C-alpha cells in the first residue's frame, strides 16, 4: 500500500465517481474531494483501507474466529498478530470520521496512540456490539431482509450485552493480550461458513471468511454508512424519493439528509426554514446514495481547508476550473494533503488558502505552475463556529489574482515612503502586522503579504473589534476583496474610527501605529484598484516614490519642514480641505507634544480632541487653541528654530491652503476625522523624529528612527 495514490488511482476514481463536468457548485467541490479520498483510500467508495496505514507493522490485529456451522455460534479461537499490509484488504474496514461509536464496518479500530488489554476488551468490543445492533444493519435481517441476514442475527446474539459469549470473550482478551503494554489495535471477526449456508460472498471457495469476503457484511457496511443520509435529525420516517441528483445529474433514488461536511443543509431546525417538510427534504436537496458517501468520504480533506479565527471559520476549498483530469486531481490532492494547520510564517498563522496557493504556483513542475495560474480557484465559505450553520459570506470562484494583487500592493506600500521617516512617513514596527515584512527577500515579502491577506489580519488589523458572535462584516469584506469588489472609502473611514476608539484605552490617545496601519491599508487598496468613493488615489505618485530625498539634517526646523512637505506630497492631499484638515491635525499634535514633553502639562490639547468624535466645530476650537498657544509658547522658548511662533512651517502651509475656519469646510465627517488623526499622528512624532535625525543618524537610514 503506497503512501500516496498514483495518477492511475485518480483516473480510476474519476472514471467511477466523477460526472465529467468542471466543478460548478459547492456540492460539486465537496463530491470532488470525496473522489480524491476514494483514490487515496485504495479505490473503493465505502471501504477505507488507507485509514489503517498507521496500524500496519506498528499495530496489532486481534482476530475473533467464530464458527457458524454448528447448532449455535461458537468462538473457537482468539488470535493476535502484527498487522501486515497483505491482511488489510480482507478486513473491509470503513472509516467514520465524525462522531464517536462504531465505525461503518464490522472491523473496528482503537486509538492510533494505542490501547491496553482493558481498552480492547471494553471500548473496541463495545463498538462491535454497537455495529451489530445498528438499525441500518439490522434492516438486513428478517423475512424481508437479505438472504444471509441470519449471519447478522447470529453476531448480534453473540455480542449481546452481558451475554456469556461476550463475557467469555472479554476474559480471553484480558488473558491473551499484554496487560501493561499499549498498542494500536484493529479487531475483526473471522467466520466459518459452509457453502450451502451462504448465498453471497466466497464461501464456495473456502470455509473461513473475513468481512470483505462476505456479501451480507459488505451490504450492512454500506447501509450503515448511508443510514443518516435519509433520516438524520428526523424523528419519524425518512427523507428519500426519486429525483435528479444535485451532483450526479442523473435520475434515481435520492436522499434528503446527507452528511454535509460544512453542515450547510440540515433539517434539524425546520422552524427556521418555513415550508420545509423534513421527510420531503429530498426535494430541496436531492443527493444520491453514492454522492452522499462522497460527501462523507471527503470530510478529512475538507477539514484541512478550514481556517478558524475568533468566532468564525472560513473554508477555502481549492479546485481547478477546467475539466478534471488525473494530473489535476493528483496535484490538487497533494497540495491539500500538504497543509499544516500549525504552520506559521513571519510570526503569523499561515492559512490553508496561502499554503495551497504557493504549493501550486511555486511547484517544481512548470506545467503545474501554469495550471495554477490559469485554473486554480477557491470556493470560500465563512460561517460562525457553532452547531447551527448559516453562511455569512460566500465566493464560489475566488482566483489567486486578487489576493496576489493586494499582497503585492501591500508589499510596495510597506517598503515605500509611507513607512520611511526620511520621506515624511511613519516608522516600521515589530508586532504590528501591516507595519513590517520582516525580510529583505522580495519573494518572501510577497509570500508574507499574501498570508496577511488570506488569514484575515489585513482586515482585522484596522477594522473595529467585534464580539465573536458578531463578526459578520469583517469576513464579508474579506470575501469582497478576494472577488475583486472595491470597498467604499466612507465605509473604511467609519471602521478606522471605530478601531481608533477601541484602541483609546482609558481615554488615552491611541498609539500612532494604529493610524499608520490604517494608512497602509487604505493605500494598499488604492494601489490594488479596490478603493471606491474617493476622487483620488491615496498612494504617493510614482515620481515621489522614485525621487531620492536628501534631508538637511543640520537644522531641526529644516528637518521638520522637509518631512512635512514629503508627508503631504500625495494625491490625497491635492484637495485643499483634506490638506488643511491634515495640517490642523499636525499642528494640534505638535503643540500637544510640546505641552507633554517640554512643559509637563497634565492634559495636553489633544486629550480633549478625540479623533473618532471630532466635528468641524470641535476641530475649529482645537485649531484656534493651537494657534494661540503656538504664539504664547514661542515667547518663552530659547530655541532659534521657533521664531515668533512654534512650528511656523505648519502654520504657514495651513494659511496658504485656506483662511477659512473648519466650520466652513466642505468635507464629510468621517473623512475629516481620518485626515485629522493622520495629521495628528505625524505631528506628535514631528519633533522626536527630527531630534533622532539631527543627532547624526544617516538620513538614508531613517526607517529605524525611534518612534
C-alpha angles and dihedrals in degrees: 000000000000119000093231127041117243129235087257090057090053093047091051091049092049092049092050103040114013123091094219097239125113111263109274106167143030089259090054091053093047090049090048089056088052089054089051089051090051090057090046094049097053103276102292123118097210106026120067110198092163089068088068094059093098088057098050114109092346096058137059132238119215112201119198108200113207123186112214096172096087133070091277134016113272132191103224102171145012116200135177127193142151110286109245128194094244091061097055099080092058094055097069090213116186117188125219111204101188128060134001129280133056123000117232096265135064087244108081135190136212128212119317085224091059144261131229124226091272091054092051093048093050116021101034096038088049088057091053090049090048091051093054091051099049112124091230091053093045090051087079092063129081132044094308095044136085118313089241095043089118088077090063090047090053092050092047091053092047094051095039112140114270092002119147091242092054094045090048091050092050090052092050091051092051090049096045104041125069109269100211101030126088125211136167101260133202115192122197139167123234116200132206110215136166120232090239092054099057133055100187131050133024103308090122088071103040141001103226111066136181122217095265089057096055116080098206092054091051090050090048090052091053092047092051093045092054099033096103091048090080106027110025110142091359114123097194129024128352140264110243138122146131118296148115112290119237093231106022094048089209131117117249144091112340133182130210108211106052121166102268113198091209094038091227095142120046139149091206092109108031090170089068090057108053112211095020114130110199096220090047096050090109086076090058097040109019111186127167120233093251093049090048087056091048089055091052093043093053093054097103094050092046091051089057089062099057125103117195122201126164109324095335137081123202121199113203103186112189123213139152117255098218133064111314116246133176091255092053092045092052093048091048094048094048092048092052093042090054094059113119113202091202095051119129132182125192090355094302131100114270106221124214092250092059094043093051093044094055094039088061104030092049096039119145089237111076089207091060090048091053091046091052093049092051107033112016111121135167127216100212123195127174122197138162116266097249142103092260107068124207124163113242097182134000135186115181099193113025109167126201090248099088100040087047091050092048091047092052091047089051091051092050091048095049092047093044138079095290091075097032112096093198088061094049094268135125125264131262116253136194118239094023102104098208095044101063142024099197098220140074091211109104095208093048090047089056090049091051092047091049089053092053090051094050101039093057096248092113089064100028093055093065108022125087118274118260136195114256092251092048101051098117104114101053091052092046088055090050091054092048091053093048089055094046097251112152119236119227114246093226089057089052094047089052091051093044091055091046089055090044089057091046090055094050096097113193091353093299121142108264116250116269090246090073092060093039091057090050091053089049090050094048093046092048092055090047091052091048092050092244100117121097136174095049124098096219144034120267101212122086116264120268089251092055092049096050098039114102108234118207114187120203100238095185093087130047094210092051092050091052093046096048093046090049092052090049091048091054094043099101130099091248088071096047084093107088096218095049090048093048091049091051091047090051088053091048092053094047089049093049094048091046091052089050091051092046100043105028107027099029092227109179096218111030119204095263094058087075094044107071109193095211091051097041121136130182089256092049091049091050091054092048093046092048090052092047093052091049094048091047088062097042096046093048090062090060096044124099092194113116093213093063096070111179093330137023118265097005092175090065095045092047093053092045091054090047091055098047144345091199120099122241095261087068096049121111104224136123115256096239092046089049091052095048095047089048096051089045091055092041092055090052092046094050089057096039098099099034092053092044090052091049092051094042092054092075103277115145110259089217091064102041092123085096096051113140112263 
